Every structure is written in structure tokens, then in C-alpha cells.
Amino acid sequence: MTSVEKKSKREELNDRVEASLDSIRPYLLADGGNVKVLDISHDHILKLEFTGNCGSCKMSSMTFKAGVEEAVRKSVPEIRLIEVVNLIPL
């Protein structure tokens, strides 16, 4: 593989985050929602946004804790912090 074909560490990290989110997306999509990666900072802080129905759902905090956060932390342990910009507090 040439240096052009190699993915950067940031791209690899993003791919792993997306794969972890893909594992829970069917459940979000079933309720008319989804989750979008906004940014992964150089110090491994992940910023997400709930979209569709998830963006305005009163249960979004529970969805985040029981689904999104668990999936990401399990698959991408180097993520230090996960922030959802439009999380509705309980």
C-alpha cells in the first residue's frame, strides 16, 4: 500500500466510530431518527448530533447512554469524551 492509499489515523478512527454507530442505526432509523458525526478532535473528543426524531425525542438521553455511548466506547475505546450537541436532558 502506498502512502497515498494509507488512511490517516484520524480517518481510521472516524471509520471505526461510524462502524460502531452503524451497529445501532437500524434501531434509530426504525423510530425515524439517526446520529451524525460532527467532529473528532485531535484529543479524541467525539461530537455527535441526533437527527430526525432523535433530535427532538425526550428519550434521547437514554438512547445516548444505553445505545450510542455504549456502542462507541466498546468499539473505539480511545474516544475520551462523547458530546451530543442537541441532547435533551432528562
Secondary structure, DSSP 8 states (H G I E B T S, - for coil): --TTTS--HHHHHHHHHHHHHHTTHHHHHHTTEEEEEEEE-TT-EEEEEEEEGGGT-TTHHHHIIIIIIHHHHHH-TT--EEEETT----
